[in-house]
């Protein structure tokens, strides 16, 4: 271990010398920022006499808040048990311990809730306020959105717009493909920004027929030239689209706007250009320039028609955006009246309270004299407004004053974070805000650069790679990388960074599925090699360095897409593993089988779910059984008549069991149905066929607990539960339930990148680097 810290002066400034300064601390990974935060809180209490009731320490997650509170308590208890502590410090420490449980140490949302709870009348809230968790918010959104869809289809003025939307392939509502539902979800997370959209009126889009007519007319002379040289490939291609042009001519002359939009949409959907510049001989057209001129003319006509299509789509989407915006804002105000708030509501209403009520702002200014903001790179930008408004040195603020113009008492604010670790853009965390706040409040960061977590060889690699990738700061977009210094020597072995895999041959199959399979086997081989020679991968424990164990290894994946192949590859090599993030559980086979059974029971006519349920180990029908059932006239529909087969036939027996579930679903909660399936079909016993039966049992118990959580927040409706559970399998699911590790469970851990944030692992395999995270999905973009 190194005894001297290169950033010792910064640490002393944070915890002792700079207690009256506004500090903006940039803390690299593993630099002990939580300890520094704790030391600053303790010093504020013991050295400055600040009461714990006056301190607000805001962090990102409930787990982080719980840890922060626990470590503050331990720090005060150490001081009280130290005989050298003077009486004044002892009295202040005892008072701080008494006040700690009620202190404002928590997430930004809990802090906003506390602010609203202290001033409910000014905030316009009812006496009793309920805060919906992410599961409840998702379900509440689904209910309100369905009402909005019904309202939109029943609004006469919107009928033409919805008709055009269908012609443009803009879906109003769909859970599995891009639709306005996604737009509504994004709007719901940003409803305080929707004012410019709320005033968009309902109007019927005007189709620019004249522009389309002029564009189509340009084909006349082009067709004439093509007819003269019809044996040329370019000319033949252009003439091949003559029927399309003639139909569009007819629509423009005799058809409706809807017919024209339908034709334009079909042309757009086909993705076929009317011209290809590499076709045809230049000599046939009188030279290269003449041929190029014709190609540009045709492309110009296509561009004009595309512009007509885009103008129509833009008008339709603007009207629909206005409708969705009004629905979103109306829903927020309904939640306010009902006292059923979502997390984002807490922030918006707290900000409104501080902006609009000088008395409340003055009261909170007096109440909270020190605000310490942790993980600043990860939190909502409204947070900086809350902090600056409370820390404002004046009570009279002009309406519309932004946080950057608010004068603050410098000793009241303290920020700590790391812009390089900002990965929560979908939660409105914005690196631009981090850098702007740094420049506004401090001009520059003070930096913690001593890393206590990682050994020197790994840090050398990290510094080399990211020092090159992030050599300079890009204003408003990217910070400069600051190298970290290792505090651990890393005695006991070669602690190096290893690159798995390598370049692929040009003729190698690089399709996504093949690449994922190749990567899964590469990762599994690497993990198996570590476990086969654990002495070569030493891990530091309480008693020094020891050989690696399975639980020391974590495999991180960016998404759940590759999980199935990775688990199969690990099983083939006899590697025990656990999926440790709740959303990964929904991709495991036993949960997918349970969902198939529940979906078949809930819907009855879902043939895919029914066949999947019958083929699962829970119902035990082989493919030969399914073929025999189909040949006998059986249909994949629980309500359909059954063929004349013996009751003991596997399919008939399984269908009878599903019938019993279907009959009981009206008075039996989803969790009870799952337990019934597990009990009657001996699902726990089936798990014994797997190498790690306890993992399957743990996942099933987790699934039952999730069903109970659903029932406690909503009605015990099976259809709604199945729909919610299916959402948890989607890549956009944001409900992440951590699964606590078991101390006696020796298994490799698999987690998502987001689920692993803030955790530590002795050996980490970063999988999925072949995934192009920047690729745009085929969906709406807001």
TORDO-90662 format. One record per residue (C-alpha): z negated, y negated, x negated. Coordinates in steps of 0.001 Angstrom, whole numbers, padded with zeros to 6 digits, always signed. Last residue first. Layout:
<recs>
ZYX/...
</recs>
This chain:
<recs>
+029514-012682+038680/+031706-009751+037689/+032808-007254+040315/+033574-003772+039115/+035881-001725+036925/+033569-001917+033961/+034169-004220+031048/+033782-002600+027640/+031098-004296+025551/+028893-001204+025224/+031623+000827+023600/+029848+004148+023231/+030417+005679+019789/+026902+004627+018808/+025653+007194+021325/+022785+008635+019322/+020121+006914+017260/+018031+009719+015780/+014504+008535+015017/+011939+010175+012751/+008357+008837+012586/+008619+007321+016072/+007258+003974+017278/+007426+002370+020728/+008213-001260+021594/+011532-000478+023228/+011900+003252+023809/+012741+003055+027510/+015454+000482+026842/+017105+002655+024167/+016931+005652+026495/+014620+008486+025591/+014748+012075+024343/+011618+013485+022694/+011612+016575+020482/+008883+018997+021531/+005394+020104+020561/+003380+019548+023741/-000357+019614+022993/-000876+015840+023317/+001236+015514+026450/+003539+012537+026467/+003301+010069+029375/+006423+009834+031499/+007549+006241+031866/+009058+005275+035236/+012100+003055+034803/+013410+001499+038013/+016418-000500+036863/+019247+001716+038085/+022619+000347+036971/+023740+003600+035327/+023297+005397+038646/+020940+008359+038854/+018150+006281+040400/+020582+005260+043140/+020870+008915+044201/+017095+008970+044699/+017323+005905+046970/+020069+007457+049110/+018113+010729+049339/+014984+008807+050347/+016820+006814+053017/+018296+009990+054516/+014901+011714+054429/+013010+008935+056229/+009275+008760+055513/+009127+005042+056241/+008800+002725+053290/+006331+001772+050544/+003962+004740+050751/+006832+007103+051481/+008717+006056+048350/+005645+006556+046192/+005213+009997+047761/+008817+010848+046917/+008288+009649+043340/+005217+011885+043089/+007297+014854+044257/+009913+014061+041601/+007224+013822+038893/+005832+017197+039958/+009344+018653+039670/+009796+017104+036227/+006463+018524+034999/+007343+021981+036295/+010688+021857+034488/+008998+020812+031267/+006374+023542+031703/+009100+026188+031831/+010225+025488+028288/+012578+028346+027276/+013911+028607+030819/+013650+031759+032917/+010091+030758+033743/+011540+027876+035773/+012544+030310+038489/+008839+030948+039011/+008252+027254+039716/+011142+027269+042163/+009724+030129+044189/+012132+029442+047086/+009350+029075+049659/+007002+027013+047461/+009456+024656+045790/+011398+024158+049017/+008198+023444+050977/+006992+021057+048235/+010294+019191+048484/+009986+019039+052278/+006417+017738+051959/+007575+014983+049610/+010416+014089+051993/+007990+013695+054943/+008099+016244+057768/+008416+015192+061429/+012178+014783+061769/+013000+016951+058735/+011615+020085+060373/+014841+021194+062057/+016869+020521+058940/+014422+022443+056807/+014620+025453+059125/+018410+025192+059152/+018435+025114+055347/+016524+028417+055334/+019013+029917+057801/+021843+028697+055589/+020320+030516+052608/+020063+033759+054572/+023657+033448+055789/+024872+032750+052262/+022966+035669+050748/+024001+038129+053498/+020807+039419+055071/+021742+037967+058469/+024813+040194+058413/+028131+038347+058809/+029964+037337+061971/+030904+033794+061001/+028627+030805+061657/+029467+027990+064085/+029460+024523+062463/+026346+022287+062372/+025426+023160+058795/+028948+022389+057606/+030713+024131+054771/+032730+026354+057118/+032651+030134+057466/+035777+031951+058588/+034982+035382+057108/+037091+034473+054089/+034786+031492+053475/+031643+033650+053543/+033219+036234+051222/+034245+033451+048810/+030736+031982+048852/+029166+035370+048148/+031625+035983+045291/+030680+032574+043844/+027062+033676+043757/+024401+032454+046169/+020896+032029+044723/+019289+029492+047057/+016967+027921+044494/+019118+029107+041580/+021785+026628+042760/+025102+027868+044167/+024032+027260+047783/+022836+023725+046960/+026074+022837+045170/+028074+024210+048122/+026033+022119+050561/+026182+018972+048453/+029966+019179+048182/+030384+019979+051885/+028334+017016+053104/+028346+017791+056853/+024618+018424+057242/+023613+014933+056131/+019896+015149+055392/+019720+018905+054842/+022705+018969+052483/+021300+015926+050681/+017898+017572+050296/+019433+020763+048872/+021666+018799+046511/+018709+016644+045457/+016700+019744+044579/+019589+021040+042467/+019934+017688+040685/+016196+017773+040037/+016403+021286+038556/+019450+020381+036450/+018145+017281+034728/+019924+013977+035429/+017174+012573+037666/+014673+013132+034860/+016523+010631+032683/+015429+007833+035049/+011817+008783+034414/+012040+008325+030666/+010614+011078+028489/+013312+013752+028521/+011556+016539+026630/+012829+018870+023923/+012417+022340+022394/+015168+023214+019930/+016533+026759+020230/+019918+025863+018763/+021822+026506+021988/+019125+024603+023888/+019692+021509+021739/+023440+021600+022441/+022857+022000+026184/+020424+019048+026192/+022949+016844+024391/+025747+017809+026765/+023637+016883+029806/+022372+013627+028305/+025722+012098+027341/+026131+009884+030399/+022448+008949+030575/+022913+005690+028730/+022190+004209+025285/+020619+007412+023899/+017615+007625+021569/+016573+010955+020073/+012930+010954+018984/+011476+013279+016359/+007767+013433+015487/+007100+015730+018480/+009150+018474+016768/+006886+018464+013689/+007543+017035+010232/+005587+018247+007224/+002437+016287+006260/+001587+013035+004474/-001962+011727+004612/-004990+012745+006676/-004393+010402+009603/-000675+011244+009571/+002350+010170+007533/+005468+012254+008133/+007316+014237+005494/+010955+015243+006104/+011765+017717+003295/+008672+019748+004199/+010063+020207+007729/+012983+022379+006523/+014181+024268+009636/+012873+021509+011925/+014962+018908+010102/+018043+021152+010173/+017628+021731+013921/+017518+017973+014479/+020682+017439+012440/+022528+020286+014158/+021527+018917+017587/+022817+015461+016655/+026155+016831+015437/+026459+019107+018500/+025857+016185+020864/+028303+013998+018914/+031106+016526+019232/+030446+016915+022962/+030392+013140+023463/+033653+012773+021524/+035336+015501+023568/+034282+013870+026849/+035344+010392+025707/+038771+011399+024450/+039043+011533+020684/+041123+014726+020290/+041862+014832+016559/+045368+013878+015378/+044129+010732+013654/+041395+012634+011840/+037878+011507+012635/+035613+009410+010444/+031994+010515+010021/+029220+012602+011541/+025584+011704+011038/+024669+008750+008846/+021304+009208+007159/+018767+006451+006505/+016379+007433+003748/+012711+008288+003437/+012901+010603+000397/+009455+012103+000097/+005692+011722-000017/+004941+008111-000798/+006479+005577+001591/+005278+002385-000068/+004123+000725+003148/+003982-003083+003301/+007772-003403+003448/+009312-006876+003445/+011640-007889+006256/+014870-009832+005773/+015617-012738+008141/+018806-012308+010132/+020309-015561+011337/+020105-016130+015045/+023027-015700+017450/+024536-017581+020362/+023284-021140+020818/+024190-022165+017295/+025676-019249+015328/+023096-018457+012665/+024462-017052+009418/+024356-013675+007699/+024018-011642+010884/+026212-008622+010084/+025661-008813+006313/+021882-009265+006419/+021954-006762+009254/+023231-003974+007031/+021356-004771+003816/+018055-005643+005495/+018155-002478+007604/+018965-000329+004554/+016153-001850+002516/+013842-001454+005514/+014552+002294+005609/+013916+002698+001892/+010716+000554+002081/+008774+002433+004749/+008556+001131+008304/+005589+000032+010401/+003660-002645+008535/+006578-005072+008166/+005828-008339+006397/+008251-010981+007712/+006266-013167+010100/+008237-016377+010435/+007475-019962+011313/+010304-021146+013470/+012203-024410+013234/+012477-027690+015123/+009204-026883+016835/+009434-027715+020512/+013066-028528+021273/+014704-026490+018463/+012664-023401+019334/+013296-023889+023033/+017048-024130+022399/+016998-020993+020212/+015163-018956+022823/+017298-020372+025648/+020484-019359+023822/+019011-015878+023327/+018930-015460+027088/+016606-013261+029118/+018066-013439+032617/+016805-009932+033488/+020312-008513+032922/+020234-010057+029442/+017287-007811+028537/+018194-006831+024971/+016687-009668+022908/+015338-008017+019753/+017161-010290+017298/+015674-013283+019118/+012195-012245+017957/+009197-013568+019830/+006130-015784+019677/+005445-019054+021446/+002276-021192+021423/+001680-024183+023680/-001409-026309+024457/-001874-027863+021027/+001402-029740+021398/+000466-031689+024548/+003826-031790+026285/+006471-034396+027116/+008966-032952+029654/+012564-033690+028678/+013568-030129+027625/+011903-028711+030749/+014267-030660+032973/+013231-033682+035027/+014886-033348+038431/+012407-035575+040222/+010657-037952+037804/+007404-036632+036402/+004031-038237+037012/+001286-036033+035577/+001805-036788+031918/+000977-034634+028877/+002869-031705+030367/+001338-028328+029426/+001545-026990+032967/+005123-028230+033368/+006043-026942+029917/+004730-023426+030579/+006273-023063+034026/+009604-024330+032732/+009520-021920+029790/+008914-019071+032226/+011884-020011+034391/+014025-018751+031511/+013001-015157+032366/+011407-013163+029585/+012702-011060+026739/+013056-013491+023827/+009587-014917+024515/+007944-011597+023710/+004538-013389+023873/+003835-016814+025396/+000395-018283+024615/-000695-021054+026973/-003820-023058+026135/-005483-025697+028343/-005092-023797+031588/-007279-025237+034405/-006750-028926+033665/-002988-028601+033623/-003249-026298+036644/-005033-029019+038615/-002579-031675+037443/+000379-029533+038507/-001214-028841+041880/-001766-032560+042379/+001770-033422+041254/+003320-031084+043825/+007125-030761+043740/+007943-029414+040298/+004857-027253+039844/+005148-025704+043296/+008897-025221+042921/+008297-023412+039634/+005731-021137+041260/+008163-020482+044135/+010938-019507+041731/+008778-017293+039526/+007104-015417+042347/+010400-014993+044177/+011803-013226+041100/+009143-010530+041370/+009790-009948+045069/+007662-011494+047778/+006468-010198+051130/+004532-013132+052614/+006549-012977+055843/+007505-016659+055665/+008397-016379+051965/+010307-013154+052484/+012306-014878+055224/+013023-017768+052835/+014363-015334+050232/+016455-013523+052849/+018029-016807+053970/+018892-017595+050347/+020613-014224+049951/+022433-014324+053299/+023701-017836+052592/+024908-016693+049160/+026609-013598+050620/+028486-015721+053164/+029466-018283+050540/+030620-015516+048213/+032712-014075+051062/+034474-017411+051533/+034995-017796+047795/+036198-014192+047484/+038887-014733+050113/+040088-017976+048516/+040166-016405+045054/+042032-013343+046321/+044656-015535+047967/+045047-017712+044868/+045221-014590+042703/+047992-013061+044842/+050035-016261+044805/+049489-016518+041037/+050616-012921+040626/+053813-013836+042495/+054401-016733+040082/+053661-014495+037081/+056124-011898+038323/+058810-014590+038643/+058021-015836+035116/+058258-012305+033779/+061701-011990+035332/+062820-015298+033805/+061304-014385+030422/+063280-011141+030323/+066468-012982+031288/+065940-015538+028495/+065205-012792+025965/+068561-011192+026790/+070382-014487+026276/+068516-015151+023009/+069244-011692+021668/+072988-011878+022248/+075529-011901+025049/+073635-009722+027457/+075361-006435+026586/+075062-007304+022892/+071248-007503+023156/+071085-003861+024181/+068579-002820+026806/+064892-001986+026872/+062323-003467+024475/+061556-006403+026783/+060376-004276+029681/+060971-005682+033153/+059794-005223+036695/+056290-004448+035519/+054477-001553+037079/+050715-001970+037574/+051071-000155+040934/+048011-002013+042243/+049576-005436+041739/+052784-004505+043581/+050747-002942+046391/+048585-006079+046580/+051650-008308+046769/+053115-006154+049527/+049872-006192+051558/+049524-009939+051008/+053008-010443+052438/+052328-008224+055437/+049076-010094+056109/+050859-013413+055965/+053150-012168+058695/+056663-010791+058398/+060081-012214+059360/+061553-014199+056486/+058924-013646+053814/+058576-010002+054823/+062340-009520+054670/+062578-011084+051204/+059659-008863+050139/+061564-005817+051341/+064664-006987+049449/+062604-007482+046274/+061167-003981+046441/+064630-002523+047123/+065971-004385+044092/+063414-002788+041772/+065931-000355+040284/+068264-003296+039624/+065793-004571+037012/+065588-001155+035345/+069358-000698+035378/+069828-004114+033770/+067379-003228+031028/+069021+000153+030456/+072570-001282+030308/+075143+000601+032446/+074753-001965+035217/+076386-004676+033130/+078047-006811+035835/+075440-005864+038404/+072675-007104+036068/+074236-010588+035888/+074305-010893+039665/+070792-009481+039999/+069558-012251+037712/+071430-014905+039721/+069574-013896+042905/+066181-012981+041356/+065056-016612+041316/+064886-016539+045094/+061787-014345+044798/+059882-017138+043034/+060920-019776+045553/+059813-017537+048426/+056476-016747+046763/+055761-020460+046279/+056787-021153+049862/+054540-018369+051156/+051397-019793+049551/+048963-017930+051767/+046321-020206+053303/+042973-018418+053408/+041167-018591+056759/+038073-020733+056430/+034325-020204+056430/+032659-023060+054588/+031242-023012+051031/+027913-024865+051341/+025753-021987+050109/+027815-021608+046948/+026676-024715+045065/+023024-023968+045996/+023089-020427+044599/+021037-020812+041420/+017603-020063+042951/+019014-016795+044306/+019468-015321+040839/+018254-011720+041204/+019415-011680+044839/+022805-013048+043786/+023229-010112+041406/+022388-007648+044197/+024673-009483+046656/+027548-009262+044188/+026917-005526+043811/+026946-005093+047605/+030215-007003+047623/+031818-003775+046440/+032498-001739+043303/+032235+002004+043985/+029195+004179+044638/+027049+002235+047101/+029809+000709+049209/+029903-002404+051328/+032466-005168+051675/+035216-003587+049629/+037869-005862+048156/+041076-003799+048172/+043210-006943+048605/+044359-005705+052019/+040712-005019+052933/+039724-008513+051860/+042586-009975+053897/+041184-008300+057004/+037673-009465+056110/+038949-013038+055848/+040810-012805+059144/+037686-011436+060933/+035268-013970+059440/+035509-016449+062321/+034769-013662+064806/+031437-012755+063226/+030549-009155+064205/+031779-007696+060911/+029672-010210+059007/+026556-009520+061090/+026848-005758+060567/+027183-006326+056821/+024171-008669+056908/+022017-006075+058683/+023017-003530+056049/+022079-006041+053357/+018642-006564+054856/+017850-002845+054789/+019274-002282+051320/+017397-005277+049904/+014138-003937+051323/+014812-000594+049639/+015490-002188+046282/+012499-004498+046588/+010219-001570+047483/+011317+000355+044399/+011062-002698+042143/+007554-003549+043349/+007012-005766+046355/+004282-008385+046089/+002243-008777+049281/+000861-012177+050247/-001956-012743+052751/-002796-016316+053709/+000850-017289+054396/+002843-019144+051707/+004121-022719+051704/+003451-023271+048006/+001141-026212+048747/-000868-023969+051064/-001007-021081+048584/-002363-023107+045622/-004589-020779+043531/-002693-017705+044731/+000607-019327+043775/-000576-019839+040194/-001956-016272+040040/+001354-014892+041317/+003170-016859+038591/+000816-015336+036006/+001413-011857+037424/+005164-012448+037167/+004923-013743+033589/+003101-010549+032694/-000616-010386+032008/-003649-012062+030496/-004919-014801+032782/-008626-014041+032372/-010579-012300+035156/-011512-009257+033094/-012116-011409+030010/-014693-013794+031480/-017796-011767+030568/-016291-010899+027182/-015547-014591+026537/-019127-015563+027421/-020470-012994+024952/-018105-014295+022256/-019147-017914+022850/-022823-016986+022592/-022202-014988+019402/-020128-017784+017895/-022995-020231+018473/-025609-017776+017214/-023853-017097+013862/-022019-013817+013264/-023248-012244+010029/-024851-009290+011799/-021383-008178+013008/-021767-006330+016309/-020824-009427+018313/-017795-010079+016108/-016596-006507+016497/-017050-006786+020267/-014874-009906+020336/-012056-008119+018522/-012349-005021+020729/-012038-007130+023883/-008973-008928+022497/-007491-005530+021659/-007998-004249+025202/-006514-007373+026798/-003441-007158+024542/-003005-003437+025269/-003149-004029+029026/-000683-006902+028741/+001717-004763+026686/+001522-001980+029272/+002074-004429+032128/+005207-005648+030412/+006556-008897+028952/+003613-011001+027763/+001733-014064+028984/-001593-015140+027487/-003213-017847+029616/-006366-019393+028163/-008646-021758+030099/-010761-018993+031654/-011222-017552+028156/-013156-020757+027376/-012052-022844+024402/-014911-023509+021974/-012550-024465+019146/-013737-022025+016457/-015012-019082+018530/-012728-019271+021564/-009585-020568+019897/-010263-018265+016946/-010416-015199+019200/-007162-016167+020914/-005438-016780+017563/-006662-013436+016160/-005341-011621+019245/-001919-013241+018871/-001869-012367+015175/-002797-008774+015980/-000014-008636+018572/+002452-010064+016033/+001841-007201+013599/+005117-007374+011683/+006606-004184+013138/+009887-005790+014187/+010294-009389+013086/+008065-012143+014425/+009607-015567+014957/+006675-017854+015699/+007119-021188+017476/+003932-023083+016831/+002644-026123+018725/-000227-027114+016445/-003936-027450+017253/-004798-023903+016191/-002717-024266+013030/-005288-023528+010315/-006915-020440+011797/-004934-017613+013406/-001367-018883+013290/-001726-020866+010053/-003502-017942+008406/-000645-015650+009335/+001919-018133+008034/+000081-018425+004718/-000115-014636+004347/+003658-014342+004719/+004326-012646+001371/+001379-010333+001972/-000653-009175-001011/-002389-005789-000870/+000694-003573-001074/+000000+000000+000000/
</recs>
